[in-house]
Amino acid sequence: MLPLPLAISRFLRYLEVERNASPLTIKSYREDLFALHEYLTEASGGRCPTPTEITTLELRGYVAALTEAGYAKSSIARRLASLRSFFRFGQREGWVKQNPARPLRNPRKGRSLPHVLSSEEVARLLAAPPPNTPMGLRDRAILETLYSAGLRVSELVGLNDGDLHLEEGLIRVRGKGRRERLAPLGSYAIRALRRWLQVRPLGPPGATAPDRPVFVNRFGRRLTTRSVGRMLEKYLRQTGLDQRTSPHTLRHSFATHLLDRGADIRSVQELLGHKSISTTQIYTHLSAAALRAAYEKAHPRAKAPPTPPSRPK
């Protein structure tokens, strides 16, 4: 019978070769599946069951352990999705007859609205990097590009020189699932990018156009997503903006501001690179919440009058 680690390795290879999954997707599946292996090994006293021996009851125990450990409902739902895909592959390959993860339901969760910045707050943040140093010019170009194109931070750090079409006001973006899209850039972002590219360090030999990374550190090496997060934290402290703000907040703000100003949801879906419009619809809820708050603040009869005191008997 096929050991679980070997089955996981075959599944990850299938994702890479046949599904053309991105490295980040494969990494997430690997972490999810080997977490199950660790749990089952410990629960069974050192011997992990093979895939064909794993039961729905054991998977329910795994989900209960995740819940007791304080995992978020969204994290548990993602792990269940990984298990369903893994065992579905096992059915196709013939080393399991049934999918033991299929009967498991995702934990019910309320969908929280994303944190966004107002237009004035975004302007304050974008003005924070100093305009007279190379790293300041880089940081301003990063923030302008994130907000102008609504990019994920992973998409931003993956940009190469060959992806920039500044004369046309466009950049080529590689998104989730290695899907590519063209994203428009505004004039502020184009100007910030051009100023940064004039002072960008060349970096170590070997990286030549069009594969040279757009955003690099002071040594010319490609920035990481964590580096962008730390950079943003510095400017949040300087400006006094909400510390919950992350690079993804600029993407949320991009979508919300477009919808607030009349953009249709299908266009916003394309600009964000969402595969399903249901993912984009959360921003319509956010705009409605903002409208309701403004209405209740401004309209004289939006709220019920205070209850008059009762007459003494």
C-alpha positions, -999 to 999 in steps of 0.1 A, spaced: 0 0 0 12 35 -9 26 54 21 10 88 27 42 109 22 48 92 -12 12 98 -22 15 135 -12 47 138 -33 29 123 -64 0 147 -59 23 177 -57 41 166 -89 7 163 -106 -1 199 -95 31 211 -109 32 192 -142 -4 187 -152 -22 216 -135 6 241 -140 0 253 -104 21 282 -91 49 276 -66 29 293 -39 -1 271 -45 21 240 -44 37 252 -11 2 257 5 -9 221 -5 24 207 8 20 224 42 -17 214 45 -11 177 36 20 172 57 2 188 86 -24 160 83 5 134 81 19 148 113 -14 147 131 -22 112 120 12 99 129 9 113 164 -27 102 169 -19 66 159 11 63 181 38 67 155 25 48 125 7 70 100 -21 51 81 -19 48 43 -43 69 22 -66 39 17 -68 34 55 -77 70 64 -114 74 74 -138 102 75 -139 98 113 -101 104 115 -105 135 94 -132 148 117 -108 144 146 -82 164 126 -107 192 120 -116 192 157 -79 194 166 -75 224 143 -105 241 159 -93 235 194 -59 249 184 -75 282 175 -72 280 137 -94 305 118 -124 291 100 -110 302 67 -77 283 74 -97 251 82 -118 255 51 -86 258 30 -72 227 45 -104 208 39 -103 219 2 -67 206 0 -78 172 14 -107 169 -10 -84 176 -40 -58 152 -27 -82 123 -22 -99 130 -55 -65 126 -72 -61 93 -52 -94 81 -66 -82 89 -101 -49 71 -95 -66 41 -79 -50 41 -45 -83 51 -27 -118 39 -35 -137 67 -18 -130 103 -9 -131 104 30 -129 142 30 -160 146 8 -186 143 36 -169 170 57 -185 204 57 -166 237 58 -171 256 91 -197 283 87 -181 318 87 -193 353 84 -176 373 56 -160 403 71 -155 435 50 -119 443 41 -102 473 56 -98 502 32 -83 536 32 -101 568 21 -88 587 -9 -73 613 15 -56 586 35 -42 570 4 -28 604 -8 -12 609 26 5 575 24 17 579 -12 33 613 -3 52 598 27 84 584 9 111 610 5 114 622 -31 152 629 -29 167 594 -22 168 563 -44 150 542 -18 124 569 -13 118 570 -51 115 532 -51 91 532 -22 69 558 -38 69 538 -71 59 507 -52 30 523 -34 18 542 -65 19 509 -86 0 489 -59 -28 514 -58 -28 524 -94 -31 489 -108 -47 471 -78 -19 445 -76 -13 418 -51 20 422 -35 33 389 -50 24 403 -84 43 435 -77 75 419 -67 73 395 -96 74 423 -122 103 424 -147 114 451 -171 98 432 -199 64 435 -182 64 473 -183 48 491 -213 49 526 -199 44 544 -232 10 526 -235 3 530 -198 1 492 -192 19 464 -173 17 427 -178 8 409 -145 11 373 -136 -16 365 -111 -29 334 -93 -28 302 -112 -2 318 -135 -30 337 -153 -18 368 -171 -35 401 -175 -28 436 -187 -33 462 -160 -35 500 -168 -14 525 -149 -22 560 -140 0 590 -148 12 593 -112 24 557 -111 41 560 -146 60 591 -135 70 574 -102 82 543 -120 103 563 -145 120 582 -118 128 550 -99 142 532 -129 166 561 -135 183 554 -101 177 517 -97 208 497 -87 219 473 -115 224 444 -92 245 412 -96 255 401 -131 232 377 -150 199 396 -147 194 414 -180 164 431 -196 137 420 -201 141 397 -170 156 423 -147 134 427 -116 117 461 -115 118 465 -77 151 456 -60 168 463 -27 199 485 -24 221 456 -36 201 451 -67 183 419 -56 146 414 -61 124 425 -33 104 400 -13 68 404 -2 79 407 34 103 435 25 74 454 10 53 448 42 81 462 64 85 492 42 48 499 44 49 496 82 75 523 84 53 548 65 23 539 85 41 549 117 52 582 100 18 591 88 -2 578 118 -25 558 96 -43 526 107 -18 499 116 -41 473 102 -32 486 67 -12 460 46 -1 460 10 -34 442 2 -53 472 17 -42 493 -13 -58 466 -36 -90 467 -15 -89 505 -17 -84 505 -54 -115 483 -60 -137 502 -36 -128 536 -49 -135 525 -85 -169 512 -76 -177 543 -55 -170 564 -86 -192 545 -109 -171 517 -124 -191 486 -132 -184 454 -113 -174 434 -144 -146 459 -153 -134 458 -117 -133 420 -118 -111 421 -149 -88 447 -134 -84 427 -102 -78 395 -121 -106 376 -102 -116 344 -118 -152 346 -103 -173 377 -100 -185 365 -66 -150 374 -52 -154 409 -65 -189 414 -51 -176 419 -15 -165 454 -27 -201 462 -36 -211 454 0 -183 476 12 -195 505 -9 -231 500 3 -219 500 39 -200 533 33 -231 548 17 -253 537 46 -229 553 71 -229 586 52 -267 585 49 -272 580 86 -247 607 95 -262 633 71 -299 627 67 -321 645 94 -346 616 96 -323 586 92 -324 577 128 -354 572 151 -359 601 176 -351 594 212 -379 579 232 -396 606 254 -396 600 291 -427 585 305 -450 607 325 -450 601 362 -483 585 374 
